[in-house]
Amino acid sequence: MVVDTSSEVACEEMVARTVSAFGRVDACVAAAGISHASYVSREVEEQVALDRIDKSDALLLRKSLASWQRVLDVNLTGVMLTDRAVALQMVEQGGGGSIVNITSVCAVTALPGSADYCVSKAAAWMLTKCLAGELARGSGAPRLYLPVSRPLASGK
């Protein structure tokens, strides 16, 4: 199922279709994300050859509002809409569930030329913590998880 997670209606339809097919929702991984506004998902071989960031739109001082908004729409609003639709279903059906939100090491590390991406991932990280706090109040509520990225050991 392909879903535009930046669309509230699409996220609600995703949950409805899942319930229709499986009877309930027990788990969700919110992993949709784009590194820049002109990103288009393709096969890996095509992606490497064709995916090029518009360097004139990379730095925050020259970034268009439309580019900034597109990244936040997918990386932050998409996570919120997905989490909300899934969590509402889980609470309604009872029995809890698990929601995993994938962010990035860029949530805590500045990457020059990628302010929109870094901010969106940091906000998604905080969104996860906030929603987990809200859901913790109810018994049988879904649990939220945020995988932690750690640097690999150097082997020394």
PyMOL commands that set and color helices and strands:
alter all, ss='L'
color gray80, all
select helices_A, chain A and resi 8-22+44-50+55-57+65-93+105-107+115-135
alter helices_A, ss='H'
color red, helices_A
select strands_A, chain A and resi 27-30+98-101+143-145
alter strands_A, ss='S'
color yellow, strands_A
deselect
rebuild
show_as cartoon
